[in-house]
Amino acid sequence: MRKPIFLIVYMLIAATVCQAAPKQLRQRLTFDQGWQFRLCKNHQEVKAVLDSLGVKNVSFGTEGEKAAKTKVTDDTEPEQAQVTASEVTASTMKGNASGGGFQSVCVPHDWSSFLPFDPQMGGSAGYLAGGQGVYVKDFKLPSSVADKERIDIAFDGVYHRATVWLNGHRLGHHMYGYTGFSFNLTPYLYIKGNNRLVVHVDREEQSRWYTGSGIYRHVWIEATAATRVKENGVFVVAKTDGTIIVKTELEGDKEAKVTHAVFGPDGKQIASSASEELKINNPQLWSCDTPVMYRLVTKVKNSRGRLTDEVTTPFGFRSIRFDANTGFWLNEKNLKLKGMCLHQDAGSLGVGVPDEVWLRRLKAMKEIGCNAIRCSHNPPSPEFLTICDTLGLLVLNEAFDKWKSGYYEPFYDDNAHKDITDMVLRDRNHPSVIVWSIGNEVSEAWKTDNEGVERARELNAIVKALDPTRPTMLACQQGFQDKIADVADLVGYNYLEPRMVADHKRFPERKMFVSEAFVYYSGLRENLVRDWVERNPWNFVEDYPFIAGSFVWAGVDYLGESSPWPAKGWCSCPFDMTLKERPQAAYYHPAWNPEKDYLKLVVRDNCFNQAIGTDHWQYPPMADTWDLPYTDSRCVEIRCYTTCDSVQFFFPMWSNPQLPLKPRVTANYPDHCITIQLPARQGKVLAVGYRGGKEVLRDSLVNHGPVADVSLEADFTELNTIAPDYSSATAKNTVSHIRLKLVDSEGRIQQMQPRRFRVEVEGPLRLLGVETGDMRRTESWRTTELDTYFGEGLVRVQSTLQTGKGRVVFHVDGFDKPFVKELTIK
């Protein structure tokens, strides 16, 4: 076959590169900007759009899945290219993606979050549609990578069923929406000239929670030599005695040699070796309180002694183990897992979440006392785990929700092995990751035959072969069979604390923890979660040392799994979707941080307009306000969550404005919470907390005046520009969260007098979303106006590629003047 001209040019360039050392060994460059997107109604429209872009012979359904199994591989010869250079110019590059229904977007991008709510879409999807999407990106490679022998494109996550073409050539197909994937662009790439990348995403199916749709994680261009470290090919095992064992997989030259160097937290080199084992003295251990990170730098030289690749791998020294009687141990210190489960969406952002939003969320969880995150029920983004490494949060990394049932059923037979392999290989160097979960609430757990057992054994064996240093687990639901649960190293119990107590007697060697727990109620029976009492499930962890910890369902309100319309998601979490801590979450401060002084007053009453959660997953209605709608003296319940030994209350009476009540001893009340019943009278309720007989804290509930002003609080007023394409890293500090509060004349928040507010953005900023904590809104996630909820609203803005001054302008009903928050973008 006659070689196409562009391939000859490529081979000449590659030959030239082989004769000279590259300017930079390995480049990983951002590729998030400059995308065009079009939402299509059906497969017929998708075919027409792809045809206009030069993509031919597209198949869907069964034919498409067969084609996916015959994707282009890294070993595909350039001679097998299906179109010539002249055909690429005339056909592939035809069509203007900036027109014809396309819109400009940057990724991460979740197209479902831009759509209007539709009750017909169902609560699982958050009442948002999915559909078929086409992404297009026309680009030229920067000169900095022109000398590279290989160019790859790497997607951190596309949901889901993604097919990728470059210059009309089908690169491949990736089914699972939660794992990353990459393709070799080199055979079909113009080193100098225009290139067109096309991605088709099929998101017709819906999971049981909101998944989002599209290219919702970062995209990267990776430029390397042909002889290089294989993708995710470095595995570091760092022991607490300072021993480091490194396993490295290479591609290219079979005679290539590897050397390693270790750099400490201060950036100085402290060890080097050409062998697989290194040793340092007195390593600083990674822990929740001291998350110390080291770096391993791996260098590759080919058989001619030429340096061809260099890879940096962050890691930490730490030890983990689980014990059937004493639970979890980190660095040989017993530690309870104070965990929260998290889905991967973030309110109005859908699943297209900037890294800074995750940083803000995870910081808030750690501040409340959380030390562990369960990624429910899928592998998270790489950046998520890097944040957990940095903050000192432990991670339960989960491969699947369900196996041969639910949304993953069509994928399981052909993809489960690869998907769980991808998760382990990508994430096994993160010290934050302490457990691999091979599945959640699989239907096979109910079966008495061995079908599920064999499936569990297969997945467990895959994980153990790739990483023998961490335990595996299966999260089990009501009615699970013991024989499948015990295949993995650990058993996760979902809402089954009473069964754990019984199972510890039946199976004293079983290692266990609560993989999902209610936020407020506890079950009473071994195998029936719908029989419960008012007692926080964390009490089981405190009472029974063999329970390693517990993961609250869930940490932050999320989209999907909705209560009946109009609720758009799960609305009974410690944090609402704006990341405001719910008054009900006050429980976790004394439960998880008993050494800290804490005292918080809240009112429990049905007068509060709060969304109803699902059954016993919900909280009873509570708020931290004394502005009640009652004009009589009916009694309401006041709760005081505290770490104090005792609390004395002072109550407003007509004859005595501050009547002292008898001190209450905290130990006499359950859940670290003193409860009293008081008439709903105007005035001030005061609580004074004592430790060791000394006053340490006060809190009060008072009546507020009418709304007199608006307060605007921004977490950042100075932002960096977002990273342009071909940057070495994504930019940090590009997002600002601005919280609006309605206040009275004394600057105190007035929660019970809602106002409509409208937002405008000026300057080099883009509006990411307007939110309140009320998921019953009917306005789309793209609205610019809402009613406040309990006196508050939240606006997210992000910088652009431009520097300058930006303004976020709030127009609030009842005020003639606007309220402005100014930001500087540099």
N, C-alpha and C positions, 0 to 999 in steps of 0.2 A: 504494500500500500504506500502511495506517495505521502511523505510526511507533510502536514500542513505547515505553512510558513511560520505561523506563530510558535509552533513547537520547535522548529529549527532554531528560531531566535532564542527560545527558552534554553535549549540545550547548549548553545554557544555561551549564553550568560552563565549557566551553571559551570561549564568548563572553565571559564575565566575565573569564577569565584574559587574554584578548587585550587587555583595556583597562587592565591593571595589570602592572607589572613583577613577575616571579616572585621569590619569596624567595630561591631558589637555582636557578641556571640548569640544571644537569644533576646528577642524582643517580644513582649506581650503588650499589645496596644489596644486602647479602647476603640470601640466600633459602634457606639450607641446613637450617634447623631445622624441626621440626614436621611432617615427612612421615610418611605411613602407607604400609606396603608389604605386598603379598600375592603370594606365589608360586603360580602356577596350574599345573595338571597338563597342560592342553591348551587348544586354541582354544575349545572349547565352554565350559569353565569361565571363560575370559577374557570371553567374550560375556555370560555370566550375571553376572559381577562388574561389568562395565561397565554393563550394563543396570540393575543395582541402584543404580548411581551416577548414572544419568540420561544415559548415553551410549548412543545408539541407532545402528542401521544400521551396525554394525562389519563390516568385511570383511577377509579375510586372503588370503595367497598372491597370485595374479595379480590378482584384483579389488582387493586392498589396494594393490598397486603402482600400478594405474591410478588409484586414488583419490589416491595420493600426488602424482601429476602434476597434479592439479587442486586443490591445496591453496588455502586462503584466502591471499590476498596482502595486502600493505599497502594496496592500492588498493581493497579490497573496501568497498562502500558499506554504512554501518550499516543501511540499509533492507533489505538482503539477509539480515538475521538470520533464523534458521530457527525460533526459538521466542520467545514473548512473555515479558514479565517475569513474568506470573502463572504461566506454564508453567515458567519457571526455578525459581520458588519451590516449586511443587508437585511438580515432577518432577526437575529437575536436581539439586536439593539434597537429594533424599531419600536415605536410606541413611546408616548411621553407619560411617564408615571406620575408626573406632577398634575396631570389633568385627568379627564375621564373618570371622575368619581374618587380619585385618590386624594388623600390629605396628608400633610406633613406631620410626622410624629417623631419622637425620640423614645428610645427604650431605656429602662423598662416601660412596657406599655401593656395595658389590659383593656382591650376594646369593650368588654362587657360593662365595665364601670362607667363608660361614656353613654350607655343606652338608657332610655326611660324605663321606669319600673313597669312590669306587666304582670298582673295577678295570675295570668295563665301559665307563666313560666314556673310557678311553684316555689314553695318556701325553701326547698333544698338549695336552689340556685340563687336565693336572695331576690327572687322575682326579676331576674335579669336574664336576657337571652344570651346564647352562645353564637353558633353559626359557623360560617366559613370566612376566613380572612386571608388576604394576600398582602404580603409585604414586599416592597421593592427597594433596592438601594443601588444607585449608580455611583461608582467610585473609581478613583485612580489611586494606585499604591503610592505612598510617599517614597522619595528617593532613599530614605534611610534603610529600607528593606529590599532595595533593588538587587543587592548582592547576595541575598539569602537563597539557599538551595531548596528550601521548602517553605511554603506559606499555607497555614491552616486557618480555618475559621472555627471558633469555639463558641457555642451557645451554652450559657449557664442554665437555661431553662426555658422551654416553650411548651405552652399547654394548648392542645397536645396534638398528636399525629402530624408531626411537622415533616414536610418534604422540601428539599433545598435544591435549587439549580444555580449554576454559574455559567453565564454566557450561553444559555440554552442547554447545557449538559446537566443531567440529573446526578447530583452528588450522593444523595441517599435519603433515607427516611428514618425518623426517630419517633417511636410510639409514646413512650412514657413521658408525662408532663413534668416530672419532678427531678429528673436527672439530667446532667449536662451531656453534651455530645459535640463532636468535632468532625470536620471533613477536610481532606487534603485538597486545596484549591489549585495546586501547582500545575497539573497537566492542562488545565483549561484557562489559565490566568494570563492576562496581558500584563507583563511587568511594567511596560510603558504603554499607556493608552486607557481607554474607557472599558470598564467592566460592569456587568449587571448581575446582581444577586437577587434571586426571587425565592421567597419562602411562602409556602401554602400551609395554613394551619386549619385543621378540621376539628372544631369543638362542638359537634352536634350533641354528643352524649353529655349527660350531667351526672356528677357524683352526688353523694348525699350531703355534701356541704359545698360552699361556693369555691370554685376552683379558679375563676377568672379565665381569660382567653387571650392567647397571643404570645408574643415575645416579651415575657414579663420579667426576665432577668437580664443581666448584662451580656453583651456580645463582644468578642475579642478577636483581633487578628494576631496570630502567633507566627513569628518568622524565625527560622532556625536553620542550622546546617543539617545535612542528611544524616550524619552520625550524631546522635543526640540521646539524651535521656528520654525514655519512653514516657508518654503521657501518664502522670501519676505513678511514675516508675521508681520513686524513692520511698523507702519505708524505714522510719527511724524508731528504734526501740531504745528509750532512755531510762535507765534504772536509777534508783535513788542513791546508789553508791558511786555514781558518776560514770558507769559503763554505758557506752553507746554502741549499739549494733545497727549497722546500716545495710540494707539490701537494695541493690540498684539494678534496674532493667534498662538495657540500651537498645537502640535501633541503628541500623547502618553497618558500619565497619565491625566485623566480628572480632577483630583483634584490638579494638579500642580499649584503653585503660582509664581507670577512674581514680581520682583522689578526693579526699574529703577534708574540710576544715571546719572547726567549731568556733563560733563567735559568741561571747557572753552578752549579758544584758547591757553592758556598757559599750558594745560594739567592737571590743578588742578580741583578736584571735587568741584562743587558749589551747587549741589542740589541732593536730593535722595527722593524716595517715593515708597510705595507699591501700590499707587493708579494710575489712568490713567492721573492725572493732576499734573504738577509740576510748580514751579514759580521761576524765578530768577530776580534779580534787575538789571536795566540798561543794558540790553543786547546790545552787539555790533552788529549793523545791517549788514547783507550781502548786498552788492551792487556791481555795476560794478567797482567802484573805491576802495572799501574796502571789498573784498570777504572773510569775517570772517566766519570761520567754527567752530561749536561745535560738541561734540560727545555725543550720548546717549548710555549707556551700559545697556543692558537688561539681567537680570539673572533669570534663571528658577530653581525652586526646586520642586521635585516630592512630592507626598503625604506623604512620609516618611521623608521629610526634607532634602533630599540629593540634592546637587547642580548638575544639569545635563546639563545645557547649559548656554552659555554666548554669546551675540551678540552685536556687536558695530555698531551703525548707525550714520554716519556723517549727519549733518543738519545745516541749517542756519536760523536766524531770519530775516524775510523780509515780506513786504506786496506788493501785486500787484493789480492793477485794471485798467480797460479800461473804458473810458468815450466817449460817442457818439460825444461830441463837442471838447474835449481837448486831446483825444488820450490816451496814456499809462502813468501810474503813478507807480513808484517804491519807496516804503517807503514814499508815499505822496509827491514825487517830480516828476514833469512832465519831461518825458524823451522820446525823439524820438528813435525809434528802427532803428538803423543803421545796417542793416542786410545783410548777405550773405547766399545764399543757397549752400549746400555742398552735393555732392555724397560721397561715402565712399571709393573710390579707390584713389591711389596715384601713378600715372604714372607707371613706370616699376614694381612696387610692386604689381600691380593689387589691389585686396582688402585684401591681406595678409599684413596688415600694422602694423609695430611695434608701440607701444604707443608713443615712442619718436618722431616719424614722425608727429603724430597728435599734439603733444605739440608744435613742431616747427611751424606747419601750423597755429594753432590757435593763437599763439603769434604774428605771422606776421600779421594776420588779425586785431588783437586788436591794433597793432602799427599803422595801417593805419587809425584807427578811428572806426572800426567795434565794435559794442557792442552786437550783436545778431546773432545767427546761426539758420538757418532752416535746419533740417536734412531731406534732400530730397531723396527719399520720403519713408522713413522707419526708424524704431528705430535704433539708433546708438549703438556702443559697450558701455558697462558700463564704461570702462576706458575713453572714449570720454567725457562722462558727468562729470566724476570726474575731468578731466582737466578743463572743463568749470566752474565747481564749484570753482576751485582753482584760475582761471584767472579772474573770474568775467564776464563771457560771458553768456548772456541770451539765452535760447534755446526754439525753437519751435519744439516739439517732434511729429513726424508724423507717423501714423500707416500704411497707405496704399497709393499707387498710383493706382487709379481705384478701383472699387469694382467688379461688375459682368461683367467686360470686361478686356482685356489685360491679362498680365501674372497671375494675382491673381484670375481670374474668376474660374478656376477649384477648388480653395481652399475655396472660399468665404462661401458657404453654411455650410460646416462642420467645418471651422476653424476660421472664422472672430471673433466670440465671444471670443474664447480662445486667439487669437493672440493680439487683442486689450487689453484684460485683462492682458495678460503677460506684455505688454508694460507699462501699468499704474502701476501695482503692483511693477514691478522692479524699476521704475524711479521716483516714486512720492515723495521720500525723498530728491531729488536733488533740492537745492534752485535755481539752474540755469534754471530749467524747468519752464516756465511761461505759456505755452499754450499746449493743446493737440489737434492735428489735426486728425480728423477722416477720412480724405481722400483728395486726390488731383485730380482735373480735372476729376471727375467721369462722365462717359457718361450719367448717370441718371440725371445730372444737366440740360440736354437739354430737358428732357421729360416733357410734360405737365400733365401727369397723376401723381398719388401719389406713384408710385413704389419707386422712389428714396427718396421721403419724408419719407416714412415708414422705409426705410433702414437707413436713416440718424437718425431718431428718435431712432431706436434700438441701434445703435452704441453710440449715444450721451447719452442715458440712462445708458448704461454700464459704460461709463467713469464717469458720475456724481455719480453713486452709489459707485464707488471705490475711487473717489477723488472729493469731492464737492468744493475744495479750488481753483481750477484753471479753467479758461475759456476753452471752446472748440471752434474749428473753422473748417470750410471747405474751402479749396482753390478752387476758382471758375474760370472757363475759359470763353472765349468769348461766348456769347449767353446763359449764365446760367439763369435758372428760379429763381425768387426771393423766391418762397415758399420753395425751398430746402435749399437755402443759409441761411435763417433765422431760421432754426432748431437749429443750434449751436449758441453759444454766440457771436462769431465774424465771420465776413465775410472776407476772404482773396481774394483779386482781383489779378489775374495774367495778367499783362500788360494792365490793364483797368483803368488807372488813370482818363481819361475824364469821364468815366461812374461813377467813385466814386464821382466826383463833382456833377453830375446830381442826383445820388442816394441819396446823403446827403440831397438834397432838397426834394426828394420824400419820403425818409425814415429817418427823422431826428433822430430817436432813434437807428439807426443801428450803431454798432461799427465796424470799418473797418481799414484795413491796406493793403499795397501792398505786397502780398505774393510772387510775382515774378515780377521783373522789368528788362527792358533792361539795358545794361551797358552804352549805349550812346544815343540812339534815344528815342523819346517819340511819343506815338500815338496821333492822332488828333481827332479821332471819338470815340463815346461812345461804339460802338459794332463792331469795325473793327480794329484789331491790325495792319493790314498791310497797314496802311496809317499813315505815321510818318514824323517827322521833326527832325532836328539836335538840340535837347534840352534834357539835361539829365533829366530822370524821377524824380530824387530827388528834382527837383524844385517844384513838386507838394506837397511834404512833407513839404518843407519850406514855401510854400504859403498857405497851408490849415491846420489849427491846428487840425481839426477832423481826419486827416490821421495819425494814430499812428506811422507809420514808413514804411520802405520799405526794401525788401530783394532782393539784386542783383542776377540775374541769369547769371553766378554762381560765387562763390568766386575764385575757382582754376580750371584750365583746367582739364577735366576729360575724361575718356575713354568711348567710345560709343557715340550714337547720333551723329555720325561722319558726317562731310561733305563728299562729294564723295571721293573715293579712290584717293590719298593714305592717307588722314588725318585719324588718328586713334581715334579721339575723338573731343570733344568740345574745340575749341581753341580761344575763345574770352572772356576771363575772366581777372579780374584785375591782377591775378597771373598766370604765366604759370606753367606747371607741375613741374618744378624745384624749384618753389616758388620764382622765380625772379619777381619782381614787374614790370609790363609792363609800359612803358612811358605813355600810355593812362590812367592808373590808378592814375596818378597825380591829377586828378579831386577830388578824395575823401579826399585828405589832407585838402584843404581849405573848402570843403563842410562839412566834418565831424569834423574837428578840427580848426574852425575859430579863436580860441584864440591863436593858435601857429603860429610863424613866418614860412612861407613856400614860396618858389619860385623855380620853375622848368621849364626849357626850353626844348621843344621837337620840332621836325620837322614833319610836316604832308606832305607826298608825296607818290605817287604810285610807286616810285623806290624801295621801301623796299620790300624784299622778305619775305612776311608774309602770313601765311595760311589764306585762305578765310573762314570766319565763315558762319553762316546760316542767310541769309536775314538780317533783321534789328536787329538781336541779335549780330551782329559783330561790331567791331571797324573799323573806317577808319585806314589805315596804318600809323603808327607813329614810330619814333625812336629818341633817344637822342644822335644823332651824326651829325656832320657837314661834314663827309666824304662822300659826295654825288658823284654819278657817272657822273655828268655833267661837261663838259668843257666849256660850254657857260654860259651866265648870265641869264638864265631863272629864273623866280621868283618861290619861294617855300613859303609855309606857315609856319611861326614860331609861336608856341603857348607858352604862359607863364601862367602856373597855379600858382596862388599866393593868399596869404592872405594879401598882402601889399595893401595900399591905392592906390599907383601909382607905375609905373615902367617906368624907362627911358632906352632906348635901345641905344647901340653903335654898329655901323655897319662898316665892312671893306670896304673902298673905295680905288681906285687906288691912288688918290691924298691925301687922309687923312685916314690913317689906322683905325682910330676910330672916325667915324662921329657920333656925338650925334643926336638922333632923339627927337622929341617933346615928353615929358612925356605922358604916357597913364594912364587914371584914370580907375581903375579896375571896379568900379561900372557901367561904361558905356558899359561893355561887359558881355555877358551871361556866365553862367557856371563857374564863378570865373576864367575866362580864357581870357587873352588879346591875340588877334591874329593880326599879321602883315605879310605883304608880302615883302620879300627881295630877291634880286638876289643871286643865289647860287655861290658866289665868295669865293675864298680861303681867309683864315684869321680867324678872331675871332668875334663872335657875343656875345656881353656882355649885360646882363640885371641887373640893379640896382634897388632894391625894397626899397620903403620908407613907413614908418608908422609915422603919426603925423609929417611929414616933415623931419624925420630923417632916414638916411640909416640904414637898418637892415639886408639885405641879398643881395648876388650877385650869379649869375650863368652864365655860358658861354658855348658856343658851339665852338669848335676849330677843325682845321684839325690835324690829328694825323699822325705820321710817320708809316713806315711799321712795321710788327711784328718783334720784336727784342728779346723778352723773354716770359716766361710763369710764371704766378703767380698762386699759389695754396693756397686757403683759406679753412681751416677746422673749423667747428663750435665746434668740440671737438677733442683734441689730446690725451686725457686720457679717456679710456673707462673701464667700469666694465664688467666682464664676464656675459654672459647670465645666467639665473637662471636654475640650474639643476632641474629635476623632484623632486617633494615633497618638494619644497621650499615654504615658507609661503607667498611669493609674487613674482611677476615678477620683474626682475632686471631693474634698471633705468640706463640711460646713457650708452646704449650699441651700439648706432648708431652714426656714424660720417658722415656728409655731406661735401664733399670736392669739392669746386668750382674751376674749371680751367678757367683762363682768359688769353687771348692773349694780350700782352701789347707792346707798342713801347719803344724806348730807354729812354723815360722819365717816364715810368711806367704807362702810360695812356692806357686804354683799346682800342684796335683796333677792331671795330665791323664788318668791311666790308671786311676782308680778311680771310675767313674761312680756317681752317687747319684740317686735319684728325688726330685724336688722338686714342691711344690704351692704355688699362689699364691692369695691372697685380697686383695681391694681394699676398703678402708674409706674412708668420707667422700666428698667431691665429686669422685670420680674414676671413670673407666670403663676397664675392661681392654680394650686393643686386641689383645693377642696374647701368647702365650708361645711362645718359639722356642729352638731350638739350631741349630747349623750342619749338622745331619744331616737331609737331606730324605727319608730313608727312614722317617720316623715314620709310624705308623698312626693316631695320635690326630689328630682334626680340628684345623683351624686355630683353633677356638674352645676347645680344651681348656685346663684350668687346671693340668695337671700333665704333666711330662715327665721323662725321664732326662737328666742333663747329658751333654754331648758334649765330649770333651777338656777336661773339668773346668769347663765353662761353660754358662750358659743366659742368655737375654735376655727381659725383660718390657717391653712398651710400655704405658704408661698415658696417658690424656688427661684434661684438665680437663673440667668441665661448665659449665653456666651459673651454678653456685653457687660462692661463695668459702668459705674455711675451711681446715681441716687435713685432709690425707689420709694414709693409711697403706697401704703395700704390704707384705704379710706373706708371708714365705717359710717353708714347713715342709719341712725336708730330712730324708730318712731317716738315721737314726743319731744324730740330735740331739733331745733332749727339748724344748729351747726353740725358739721361732720366731725368725726374723731379720727385722727390720723396717727399712724405709726410709720416713722421714717426709717428706712434701711439703707445701708451703704454696701454696694457690691464692688469688690476690688479684685 
